[in-house]
Amino acid sequence: MSEASTENPLTIYSTPWCGYCTRLKTQLNGLGIDFVDIDITTDEEAAKFVETQNGGDQLVPTVKFPSGEVLSNPSLKQVQEALS
């Protein structure tokens, strides 16, 4: 897990068993992109946030950007584009 230093960091809502989550976090770490990782299995408020963004589903990874934009299961390219 990386900790972002900005007031509104890149936040990844994930679960420990999600392969897509692991891949995205590994790719971001490899590029030196900081983020905060929140496990929705242990954070009820985070789980509710993910559900509100995904029609009631706990779809992960759900990524919240410093701008406030939210993407569900984005590719690395989509994350990079949203950050630029």
GIURTA-V519995 format. One record per run of one state. SS is the DSSP state (H for helix, E for strand, - for the rest). FROM is the first residue (numbers start at 1). TO is the last residue. If there is no record, write none. Layout:
# GIURTA-V519995
SS/FROM/TO ; SS/FROM/TO
This chain:
# GIURTA-V519995
-/1/10 ; E/11/14 ; -/15/18 ; H/19/30 ; -/31/35 ; E/36/39 ; -/40/43 ; H/44/53 ; -/54/61 ; E/62/64 ; -/65/69 ; E/70/72 ; -/73/75 ; H/76/83 ; -/84/84
